[in-house]
């Protein structure tokens, strides 16, 4: 999260929320439902990692 405010929703069998503000990092596990609801204009970025066993 770079700029703005909002709420991050994650549902992996049980919905949870996290308040978003600059500097906050939240996980988005592959295959899990998630969304961001903005309270103001947002600037966010996404990083994707692939785990290999």
VMD Tcl script that builds the backbone (N, CA, C; Angstrom):
set m [mol new atoms 159]
animate dup $m
set s [atomselect $m all]
$s set {name element resname resid chain x y z} {
  {N N UNK 1 A 0.845 -1.160 0.000}
  {CA C UNK 1 A 0.000 0.000 0.000}
  {C C UNK 1 A 0.895 1.229 0.000}
  {N N UNK 2 A 0.741 2.075 -1.007}
  {CA C UNK 2 A 1.600 3.252 -1.131}
  {C C UNK 2 A 0.903 4.545 -0.705}
  {N N UNK 3 A -0.347 4.719 -1.149}
  {CA C UNK 3 A -1.084 5.946 -0.828}
  {C C UNK 3 A -2.555 5.627 -0.640}
  {N N UNK 4 A -3.237 6.405 0.209}
  {CA C UNK 4 A -4.678 6.285 0.399}
  {C C UNK 4 A -5.041 5.416 1.588}
  {N N UNK 5 A -6.352 5.150 1.692}
  {CA C UNK 5 A -6.880 4.303 2.763}
  {C C UNK 5 A -7.972 3.406 2.209}
  {N N UNK 6 A -8.147 2.264 2.845}
  {CA C UNK 6 A -9.189 1.336 2.433}
  {C C UNK 6 A -9.236 0.142 3.362}
  {N N UNK 7 A -9.977 -0.873 2.931}
  {CA C UNK 7 A -10.108 -2.112 3.695}
  {C C UNK 7 A -9.816 -3.282 2.769}
  {N N UNK 8 A -9.022 -4.209 3.247}
  {CA C UNK 8 A -8.682 -5.438 2.523}
  {C C UNK 8 A -9.507 -6.571 3.112}
  {N N UNK 9 A -10.179 -7.325 2.251}
  {CA C UNK 9 A -11.000 -8.461 2.667}
  {C C UNK 9 A -10.366 -9.743 2.145}
  {N N UNK 10 A -10.318 -10.770 2.988}
  {CA C UNK 10 A -9.799 -12.084 2.616}
  {C C UNK 10 A -10.763 -13.122 3.154}
  {N N UNK 11 A -11.140 -14.079 2.305}
  {CA C UNK 11 A -12.032 -15.151 2.757}
  {C C UNK 11 A -11.403 -16.490 2.394}
  {N N UNK 12 A -10.815 -17.141 3.384}
  {CA C UNK 12 A -10.238 -18.478 3.199}
  {C C UNK 12 A -11.008 -19.473 4.059}
  {N N UNK 13 A -12.352 -19.348 3.996}
  {CA C UNK 13 A -13.221 -20.164 4.827}
  {C C UNK 13 A -13.835 -19.336 5.938}
  {N N UNK 14 A -13.187 -18.233 6.270}
  {CA C UNK 14 A -13.671 -17.289 7.276}
  {C C UNK 14 A -13.206 -15.904 6.842}
  {N N UNK 15 A -14.153 -14.977 6.635}
  {CA C UNK 15 A -13.770 -13.647 6.167}
  {C C UNK 15 A -13.037 -12.866 7.252}
  {N N UNK 16 A -11.947 -12.220 6.860}
  {CA C UNK 16 A -11.213 -11.334 7.763}
  {C C UNK 16 A -10.957 -10.023 7.028}
  {N N UNK 17 A -10.715 -8.960 7.779}
  {CA C UNK 17 A -10.439 -7.657 7.182}
  {C C UNK 17 A -9.182 -7.055 7.796}
  {N N UNK 18 A -8.535 -6.207 7.012}
  {CA C UNK 18 A -7.364 -5.467 7.467}
  {C C UNK 18 A -7.502 -4.027 6.991}
  {N N UNK 19 A -7.311 -3.066 7.890}
  {CA C UNK 19 A -7.316 -1.655 7.504}
  {C C UNK 19 A -6.069 -1.368 6.675}
  {N N UNK 20 A -6.252 -0.687 5.560}
  {CA C UNK 20 A -5.132 -0.355 4.685}
  {C C UNK 20 A -4.763 1.111 4.826}
  {N N UNK 21 A -3.472 1.367 4.930}
  {CA C UNK 21 A -2.901 2.710 4.940}
  {C C UNK 21 A -1.476 2.565 4.423}
  {N N UNK 22 A -0.815 3.639 4.061}
  {CA C UNK 22 A 0.533 3.526 3.514}
  {C C UNK 22 A 1.464 2.704 4.416}
  {N N UNK 23 A 2.200 1.783 3.786}
  {CA C UNK 23 A 3.152 0.941 4.499}
  {C C UNK 23 A 2.631 -0.435 4.867}
  {N N UNK 24 A 1.315 -0.641 4.793}
  {CA C UNK 24 A 0.731 -1.933 5.162}
  {C C UNK 24 A 0.937 -2.935 4.026}
  {N N UNK 25 A 1.319 -4.158 4.388}
  {CA C UNK 25 A 1.477 -5.264 3.438}
  {C C UNK 25 A 0.521 -6.369 3.857}
  {N N UNK 26 A -0.258 -6.898 2.898}
  {CA C UNK 26 A -1.197 -7.978 3.205}
  {C C UNK 26 A -0.976 -9.142 2.242}
  {N N UNK 27 A -1.153 -10.376 2.709}
  {CA C UNK 27 A -1.008 -11.541 1.837}
  {C C UNK 27 A -2.285 -11.786 1.053}
  {N N UNK 28 A -2.143 -12.321 -0.139}
  {CA C UNK 28 A -3.281 -12.757 -0.946}
  {C C UNK 28 A -2.950 -14.157 -1.449}
  {N N UNK 29 A -3.183 -15.189 -0.617}
  {CA C UNK 29 A -2.840 -16.555 -1.009}
  {C C UNK 29 A -3.510 -16.958 -2.322}
  {N N UNK 30 A -2.775 -17.657 -3.177}
  {CA C UNK 30 A -3.321 -18.115 -4.448}
  {C C UNK 30 A -4.593 -18.924 -4.257}
  {N N UNK 31 A -5.600 -18.616 -5.066}
  {CA C UNK 31 A -6.853 -19.357 -5.011}
  {C C UNK 31 A -7.804 -18.902 -3.925}
  {N N UNK 32 A -7.410 -17.928 -3.116}
  {CA C UNK 32 A -8.272 -17.422 -2.037}
  {C C UNK 32 A -8.951 -16.136 -2.500}
  {N N UNK 33 A -10.242 -16.006 -2.171}
  {CA C UNK 33 A -11.001 -14.817 -2.536}
  {C C UNK 33 A -10.493 -13.633 -1.734}
  {N N UNK 34 A -10.278 -12.496 -2.409}
  {CA C UNK 34 A -9.859 -11.279 -1.727}
  {C C UNK 34 A -10.270 -10.064 -2.550}
  {N N UNK 35 A -10.422 -8.922 -1.855}
  {CA C UNK 35 A -10.738 -7.673 -2.544}
  {C C UNK 35 A -10.274 -6.503 -1.686}
  {N N UNK 36 A -10.176 -5.333 -2.327}
  {CA C UNK 36 A -9.863 -4.085 -1.641}
  {C C UNK 36 A -11.013 -3.119 -1.888}
  {N N UNK 37 A -11.502 -2.488 -0.824}
  {CA C UNK 37 A -12.523 -1.452 -0.929}
  {C C UNK 37 A -11.867 -0.141 -0.512}
  {N N UNK 38 A -11.851 0.819 -1.427}
  {CA C UNK 38 A -11.173 2.092 -1.191}
  {C C UNK 38 A -12.031 3.055 -0.382}
  {N N UNK 39 A -11.382 3.785 0.536}
  {CA C UNK 39 A -12.016 4.904 1.241}
  {C C UNK 39 A -11.581 6.214 0.601}
  {N N UNK 40 A -10.483 6.173 -0.138}
  {CA C UNK 40 A -9.958 7.328 -0.868}
  {C C UNK 40 A -9.221 6.774 -2.083}
  {N N UNK 41 A -8.687 7.654 -2.904}
  {CA C UNK 41 A -7.923 7.189 -4.053}
  {C C UNK 41 A -6.722 6.386 -3.556}
  {N N UNK 42 A -6.495 5.217 -4.158}
  {CA C UNK 42 A -5.441 4.309 -3.696}
  {C C UNK 42 A -4.325 4.174 -4.722}
  {N N UNK 43 A -3.126 3.965 -4.229}
  {CA C UNK 43 A -1.995 3.543 -5.046}
  {C C UNK 43 A -1.451 2.292 -4.365}
  {N N UNK 44 A -1.579 1.155 -5.044}
  {CA C UNK 44 A -1.124 -0.123 -4.489}
  {C C UNK 44 A -0.261 -0.834 -5.524}
  {N N UNK 45 A 0.501 -1.814 -5.099}
  {CA C UNK 45 A 1.257 -2.654 -6.022}
  {C C UNK 45 A 1.115 -4.098 -5.583}
  {N N UNK 46 A 1.346 -4.989 -6.527}
  {CA C UNK 46 A 1.214 -6.422 -6.262}
  {C C UNK 46 A 2.528 -7.110 -6.588}
  {N N UNK 47 A 2.948 -7.993 -5.712}
  {CA C UNK 47 A 4.120 -8.824 -5.959}
  {C C UNK 47 A 3.669 -10.277 -5.912}
  {N N UNK 48 A 4.071 -11.058 -6.888}
  {CA C UNK 48 A 3.663 -12.455 -6.967}
  {C C UNK 48 A 4.887 -13.345 -6.811}
  {N N UNK 49 A 4.767 -14.346 -5.958}
  {CA C UNK 49 A 5.866 -15.288 -5.742}
  {C C UNK 49 A 5.381 -16.691 -6.071}
  {N N UNK 50 A 6.242 -17.477 -6.628}
  {CA C UNK 50 A 5.936 -18.867 -6.926}
  {C C UNK 50 A 6.846 -19.741 -6.066}
  {N N UNK 51 A 6.246 -20.590 -5.258}
  {CA C UNK 51 A 7.029 -21.485 -4.409}
  {C C UNK 51 A 7.243 -22.814 -5.119}
  {N N UNK 52 A 8.445 -23.289 -5.108}
  {CA C UNK 52 A 8.757 -24.584 -5.722}
  {C C UNK 52 A 9.308 -25.511 -4.657}
  {N N UNK 53 A 8.797 -26.708 -4.643}
  {CA C UNK 53 A 9.224 -27.685 -3.641}
  {C C UNK 53 A 10.131 -28.704 -4.279}
}
mol reanalyze $m
mol bondsrecalc $m
mol representation Tube
mol addrep $m
